[in-house]
Amino acid sequence: MMNWKKLHEELWNGEKSICFFVHSGKCFWVVDEKFNFSLDAEKEYRAYLEKGYITNEQYSEACVNFRGGILKLTADNFLSYLMGKDRQVLSLEDIGNLFLQSGLSKDLHRRVEGYLLSGVELSQKDFSSVNSVAVALPSFYVNFDREIFFHMDYGRVHEDLAHSGWSAKYIDFCYLIPDGERYWMVDGSDYWKFRFMQ
C-alpha cells in the first residue's frame, strides 16, 4: 500500500517531483527525483568534466550509474526507466488520491480565488496550505511522441538538457494535459492556480 504521507513529504522537501509523460499515445504519471527527468544528463556531466569539476573516472562512473544506466532518456528506453527503483509510476486514481491528501479544501480554494480576484489577504497558514497542495501538482511534462520537454521548476534550466530538435522551455504546460488526466480538478474547482501562489 502506498504511503501517501511519506510521498507528500518527499514532494514537500523537494526530494521528488511529478512528471507527466506521453509515450506511444499513452499517459504516465511518475514521481521521481527531479534530476531524473532531465533527458540528456550526458550534456551536464560532459560540461562538468570540461570545466574540471569532475575527473574522467567520475565522468565514466556517472555515465554508468546515473538513472540506473540510462544517461539519455529516449522513447526507446523509457519503459526500462519506468522499471527502475525509487520511482513510482502512479495510476490516475493514485495520483488523484495523493492530491486529495495534500490539504486542499473548498474553503481554501475560495480564499485563494478571493486573493487573486481582489487582493484579500491570505494568512500564513493559508499560504502554507497552498504550497502543500501545489507540490502535489506536476512540474515536468515530457512528450516523446511530439518531442516536447516543458517544466515549471522555477530558477532551473532543465530545458538545456533536452535532446536536440525538441521543443524545450520553462512554461505552463497545463493546456497540453488531457482534461481526463487533470486530477487537480476537484468538484468543479481548478487547483492548478495554486501553483502560481508560491
C-alpha positions as a Markdown table, in Angstrom:
| # | Residue | x | y | z |
|---|---|---|---|---|
| 1 | Met | 0.0 | 0.0 | 0.0 |
| 2 | Met | 1.3 | 3.5 | -0.9 |
| 3 | Asn | 2.4 | 5.7 | 2.0 |
| 4 | Trp | 0.8 | 8.9 | 0.8 |
| 5 | Lys | 2.2 | 10.9 | 3.8 |
| 6 | Lys | 5.8 | 9.9 | 3.1 |
| 7 | Leu | 5.4 | 10.6 | -0.6 |
| 8 | His | 3.9 | 14.0 | 0.1 |
| 9 | Glu | 6.8 | 14.8 | 2.4 |
| 10 | Glu | 9.3 | 13.9 | -0.3 |
| 11 | Leu | 7.5 | 16.3 | -2.7 |
| 12 | Trp | 7.3 | 19.0 | 0.0 |
| 13 | Asn | 11.0 | 18.7 | 0.8 |
| 14 | Gly | 11.9 | 18.9 | -2.9 |
| 15 | Glu | 13.4 | 15.5 | -2.9 |
| 16 | Lys | 11.0 | 14.3 | -5.6 |
| 17 | Ser | 8.7 | 15.8 | -8.2 |
| 18 | Ile | 5.9 | 14.8 | -10.5 |
| 19 | Cys | 6.2 | 14.4 | -14.3 |
| 20 | Phe | 3.5 | 13.7 | -16.9 |
| 21 | Phe | 4.9 | 11.6 | -19.7 |
| 22 | Val | 3.4 | 10.7 | -23.1 |
| 23 | His | 4.8 | 7.7 | -24.8 |
| 24 | Ser | 3.2 | 5.9 | -27.8 |
| 25 | Gly | -0.1 | 7.7 | -27.1 |
| 26 | Lys | -0.2 | 6.6 | -23.5 |
| 27 | Cys | -0.1 | 8.8 | -20.4 |
| 28 | Phe | 2.1 | 8.1 | -17.4 |
| 29 | Trp | 2.3 | 9.8 | -14.0 |
| 30 | Val | 5.7 | 9.4 | -12.5 |
| 31 | Val | 7.1 | 10.6 | -9.2 |
| 32 | Asp | 10.9 | 10.6 | -9.1 |
| 33 | Glu | 13.9 | 12.7 | -8.1 |
| 34 | Lys | 13.7 | 15.8 | -10.4 |
| 35 | Phe | 17.1 | 15.4 | -11.9 |
| 36 | Asn | 15.9 | 12.0 | -13.3 |
| 37 | Phe | 13.5 | 14.0 | -15.5 |
| 38 | Ser | 16.4 | 15.5 | -17.4 |
| 39 | Leu | 16.5 | 13.9 | -20.9 |
| 40 | Asp | 20.3 | 14.1 | -21.6 |
| 41 | Ala | 22.4 | 14.0 | -18.5 |
| 42 | Glu | 25.5 | 13.4 | -20.6 |
| 43 | Lys | 25.5 | 17.1 | -21.6 |
| 44 | Glu | 25.7 | 18.1 | -17.9 |
| 45 | Tyr | 28.4 | 15.6 | -17.0 |
| 46 | Arg | 30.4 | 16.4 | -20.0 |
| 47 | Ala | 30.3 | 20.1 | -19.1 |
| 48 | Tyr | 31.4 | 19.2 | -15.5 |
| 49 | Leu | 34.3 | 17.3 | -17.0 |
| 50 | Glu | 35.3 | 20.0 | -19.4 |
| 51 | Lys | 35.3 | 22.6 | -16.6 |
| 52 | Gly | 37.3 | 20.3 | -14.3 |
| 53 | Tyr | 34.6 | 19.9 | -11.7 |
| 54 | Ile | 34.8 | 16.1 | -12.1 |
| 55 | Thr | 37.6 | 13.7 | -13.1 |
| 56 | Asn | 37.4 | 11.3 | -16.1 |
| 57 | Glu | 36.8 | 8.5 | -13.6 |
| 58 | Gln | 33.9 | 10.3 | -12.0 |
| 59 | Tyr | 32.5 | 11.0 | -15.5 |
| 60 | Ser | 32.7 | 7.4 | -16.5 |
| 61 | Glu | 31.1 | 6.3 | -13.2 |
| 62 | Ala | 28.3 | 8.8 | -13.7 |
| 63 | Cys | 27.6 | 7.6 | -17.2 |
| 64 | Val | 27.2 | 4.0 | -15.9 |
| 65 | Asn | 25.3 | 4.8 | -12.8 |
| 66 | Phe | 23.0 | 7.8 | -13.5 |
| 67 | Arg | 19.3 | 6.8 | -13.6 |
| 68 | Gly | 20.2 | 3.1 | -13.5 |
| 69 | Gly | 22.5 | 3.4 | -16.5 |
| 70 | Ile | 20.1 | 5.4 | -18.7 |
| 71 | Leu | 22.1 | 8.5 | -19.3 |
| 72 | Lys | 19.9 | 9.7 | -22.2 |
| 73 | Leu | 16.2 | 9.2 | -21.7 |
| 74 | Thr | 14.6 | 8.4 | -25.0 |
| 75 | Ala | 11.4 | 6.8 | -26.3 |
| 76 | Asp | 13.4 | 3.6 | -26.9 |
| 77 | Asn | 14.4 | 3.2 | -23.2 |
| 78 | Phe | 11.6 | 5.0 | -21.4 |
| 79 | Leu | 9.8 | 1.8 | -20.4 |
| 80 | Ser | 13.0 | 0.5 | -18.9 |
| 81 | Tyr | 13.4 | 3.7 | -17.0 |
| 82 | Leu | 9.9 | 3.1 | -15.5 |
| 83 | Met | 11.1 | -0.2 | -14.1 |
| 84 | Gly | 13.9 | 1.5 | -12.1 |
| 85 | Lys | 13.9 | 1.5 | -8.3 |
| 86 | Asp | 12.9 | 4.5 | -6.2 |
| 87 | Arg | 10.4 | 5.9 | -8.7 |
| 88 | Gln | 6.7 | 5.5 | -8.6 |
| 89 | Val | 4.5 | 5.1 | -11.6 |
| 90 | Leu | 1.1 | 6.1 | -10.4 |
| 91 | Ser | -2.3 | 5.5 | -12.0 |
| 92 | Leu | -4.6 | 8.5 | -12.4 |
| 93 | Glu | -6.6 | 7.2 | -9.4 |
| 94 | Asp | -3.4 | 7.0 | -7.3 |
| 95 | Ile | -2.1 | 10.5 | -8.2 |
| 96 | Gly | -5.6 | 11.8 | -7.5 |
| 97 | Asn | -5.5 | 10.2 | -4.1 |
| 98 | Leu | -2.1 | 11.7 | -3.4 |
| 99 | Phe | -3.5 | 15.1 | -4.4 |
| 100 | Leu | -6.6 | 14.7 | -2.1 |
| 101 | Gln | -4.2 | 14.0 | 0.8 |
| 102 | Ser | -2.4 | 17.3 | 0.2 |
| 103 | Gly | -4.7 | 19.5 | 2.3 |
| 104 | Leu | -7.0 | 21.0 | -0.3 |
| 105 | Ser | -10.4 | 22.3 | 0.6 |
| 106 | Lys | -13.3 | 24.2 | -0.9 |
| 107 | Asp | -12.7 | 27.0 | 1.8 |
| 108 | Leu | -9.0 | 27.3 | 0.9 |
| 109 | His | -9.9 | 27.4 | -2.8 |
| 110 | Arg | -12.5 | 30.1 | -2.2 |
| 111 | Arg | -9.9 | 32.2 | -0.2 |
| 112 | Val | -7.3 | 31.8 | -2.9 |
| 113 | Glu | -9.8 | 33.0 | -5.5 |
| 114 | Gly | -10.6 | 36.0 | -3.3 |
| 115 | Tyr | -6.9 | 36.8 | -3.1 |
| 116 | Leu | -6.5 | 36.5 | -6.9 |
| 117 | Leu | -9.6 | 38.5 | -7.6 |
| 118 | Ser | -9.4 | 41.4 | -5.2 |
| 119 | Gly | -6.2 | 41.0 | -3.2 |
| 120 | Val | -8.0 | 39.9 | 0.0 |
| 121 | Glu | -5.1 | 38.9 | 2.3 |
| 122 | Leu | -4.3 | 35.3 | 3.0 |
| 123 | Ser | -2.9 | 34.1 | 6.3 |
| 124 | Gln | 0.5 | 32.5 | 6.7 |
| 125 | Lys | -1.4 | 29.2 | 7.4 |
| 126 | Asp | -3.3 | 29.6 | 4.1 |
| 127 | Phe | 0.0 | 30.2 | 2.2 |
| 128 | Ser | 1.4 | 27.1 | 3.8 |
| 129 | Ser | -1.7 | 25.1 | 2.8 |
| 130 | Val | -1.5 | 26.4 | -0.7 |
| 131 | Asn | 2.1 | 25.3 | -1.0 |
| 132 | Ser | 1.2 | 21.9 | 0.4 |
| 133 | Val | -1.3 | 21.5 | -2.4 |
| 134 | Ala | 1.0 | 23.0 | -5.1 |
| 135 | Val | 3.8 | 20.5 | -4.5 |
| 136 | Ala | 1.3 | 17.7 | -5.5 |
| 137 | Leu | 1.0 | 19.2 | -9.0 |
| 138 | Pro | 3.2 | 18.2 | -11.9 |
| 139 | Ser | 6.4 | 20.2 | -12.5 |
| 140 | Phe | 7.5 | 18.4 | -15.7 |
| 141 | Tyr | 5.9 | 17.4 | -19.0 |
| 142 | Val | 7.7 | 15.1 | -21.4 |
| 143 | Asn | 6.0 | 14.0 | -24.6 |
| 144 | Phe | 8.2 | 11.5 | -26.6 |
| 145 | Asp | 5.6 | 11.4 | -29.4 |
| 146 | Arg | 5.8 | 15.1 | -30.1 |
| 147 | Glu | 9.3 | 15.8 | -28.8 |
| 148 | Ile | 8.3 | 18.3 | -26.1 |
| 149 | Phe | 10.0 | 18.9 | -22.8 |
| 150 | Phe | 8.4 | 21.6 | -20.6 |
| 151 | His | 8.9 | 22.3 | -17.0 |
| 152 | Met | 7.8 | 24.6 | -14.2 |
| 153 | Asp | 10.8 | 24.2 | -11.9 |
| 154 | Tyr | 11.4 | 27.9 | -11.3 |
| 155 | Gly | 15.1 | 29.0 | -11.4 |
| 156 | Arg | 16.3 | 25.9 | -13.1 |
| 157 | Val | 17.3 | 25.4 | -16.8 |
| 158 | His | 16.3 | 21.8 | -17.3 |
| 159 | Glu | 15.5 | 22.7 | -20.9 |
| 160 | Asp | 19.2 | 22.9 | -21.6 |
| 161 | Leu | 19.4 | 19.1 | -21.1 |
| 162 | Ala | 16.7 | 18.3 | -23.7 |
| 163 | His | 17.5 | 16.5 | -26.9 |
| 164 | Ser | 18.5 | 18.5 | -30.0 |
| 165 | Gly | 15.4 | 19.4 | -32.0 |
| 166 | Trp | 13.0 | 19.2 | -29.1 |
| 167 | Ser | 10.7 | 22.0 | -28.1 |
| 168 | Ala | 12.0 | 22.7 | -24.6 |
| 169 | Lys | 11.3 | 25.5 | -22.2 |
| 170 | Tyr | 10.2 | 26.7 | -18.8 |
| 171 | Ile | 6.4 | 27.3 | -19.4 |
| 172 | Asp | 3.0 | 26.5 | -18.1 |
| 173 | Phe | 2.1 | 23.2 | -19.8 |
| 174 | Cys | -1.4 | 22.6 | -18.3 |
| 175 | Tyr | -3.1 | 23.1 | -21.7 |
| 176 | Leu | -1.2 | 20.0 | -23.0 |
| 177 | Ile | -2.6 | 17.6 | -20.4 |
| 178 | Pro | -5.9 | 16.0 | -21.4 |
| 179 | Asp | -8.9 | 17.0 | -19.4 |
| 180 | Gly | -9.4 | 13.4 | -18.2 |
| 181 | Glu | -5.9 | 13.4 | -16.6 |
| 182 | Arg | -6.3 | 16.6 | -14.7 |
| 183 | Tyr | -6.6 | 15.2 | -11.2 |
| 184 | Trp | -6.4 | 18.8 | -9.7 |
| 185 | Met | -9.9 | 19.4 | -11.0 |
| 186 | Val | -11.9 | 18.5 | -7.9 |
| 187 | Asp | -15.7 | 19.1 | -7.5 |
| 188 | Gly | -15.6 | 21.8 | -10.2 |
| 189 | Ser | -12.7 | 23.6 | -8.6 |
| 190 | Asp | -9.4 | 24.0 | -10.5 |
| 191 | Tyr | -6.4 | 23.8 | -8.1 |
| 192 | Trp | -3.8 | 24.5 | -10.9 |
| 193 | Lys | -3.9 | 28.2 | -9.9 |
| 194 | Phe | -2.3 | 27.2 | -6.6 |
| 195 | Arg | 1.0 | 26.7 | -8.5 |
| 196 | Phe | 1.2 | 30.5 | -9.1 |
| 197 | Met | 0.8 | 31.4 | -5.4 |
| 198 | Gln | 4.2 | 30.1 | -4.3 |
